[in-house]
Amino acid sequence: MLTLDEVRTIAEQTPDRNIGVRLPPFIIGIDVDDYDDKHGAATLAELEARFGKLPDTYVSTSRPGASGIRFYRVPDGVQFPGMLGTDIDVIQHHHRYAVVAPSVHPKTGDRYQ
């Protein structure tokens, strides 16, 4: 694991790089894709109608609207399925990483917030 000083040094030496965060085992990211031919917002609405609305939380996104990774605390060590439905992935400690601000989306050039 890097220290804060090491992260700052790397950021200063490579300002054109993006930041990927490996989540700890007690945090998941619900990654909703809702752009072009992806309709994750509709999938999320269906899931929330069935199981209840998700609480407000922090979101990492480079797009306007519903797209983005929503972060939630979960019991340590619980593994979730890799997908919750059409155009919704689950980011977990053992699977994938989250891109966060101030990264820049490689295709659109939009900055993550």
Secondary structure, 3 states (H helix, E strand, C coil): CCCHHHHHHHHHHCCCCCEEECCCCCEEEEEECCCCCCCHHHHHHHHHHHHCCCCCCCEECCCCCCCEEEEEECCCCCCCCCEEECCEEEEECCECCEEECCCECCCCCCECC
